[in-house]
Structure formats: C-alpha cells, structure tokens
Amino acid sequence: MLQDLLLLLKITKRIYFAHKKRKVSSDKAIICLGNVQSMDEKFEEVVGRYLEKAIEVETETSMSQASSSMLFATACYNAQNILDKSSPNNLEANITEYIEMYEDMLRNSIEHYSSK
C-alpha cells in the first residue's frame, strides 16, 4: 500500500509541476508524465514520513480522523505559505491555485485507486 501511495505521489508531483509551469492544462498533465525525468529523493522521503505518520494516527484513531486531521493541518500550513507569498492583490488567485492543485491530486488519486 505504501508503494502505491508513493507512486501516486510521484504522479501528483509531476502533474503539479506541469500545471505550475503552465505548459499543460491540469486535465492534460497526465499525458506529459513520461517527459518528467525523476522525482526529488528528499520529496519522496518526506512524503513517506507523512504517510507513515498518517498510518500511525489511523491505528490510534480511525481513517476518517487521520484524514481530517491531516487535511486540517495541511490547510493551516498552506494558509501560512499563501499569506507569506501573497499580496492583497493576488491572495484569492493563490488560494484558488491551491484548491485546484488539491482537487487535481484528489481526483487523480481516486482514478488511480479505482483502476486497481
């Protein structure tokens, strides 16, 4: 299961960078996955640590508790990131960008796990 999650995160990272560079639209980003060379090893390591922590929390509570607490923590962290990089003129655009990235990653993850 962890290997599946890591593969999925590799895919979402590639989609994120393709979308971020605006070379492709979000819905067509998957087509470009073959053009991305490799994933940063540190990124993969950090993702693995987050996933391990989520699994640990799930064993102590429940999957829904682990999911909602991780989602809330991510929102808190990203709020600070958005505020640090935004001006009043582009705050809404940056919020929208994060929401779109999350939606893309979530939909691609659902598609990935539905096809198994």
Summary of the structure (lengths in Angstrom):
residues: 116
radius of gyration: 15.2
end to end distance: 11.6
largest distance: 43.8
contacts: 274
relative contact order: 0.14
helix: 83%
strand: 0%
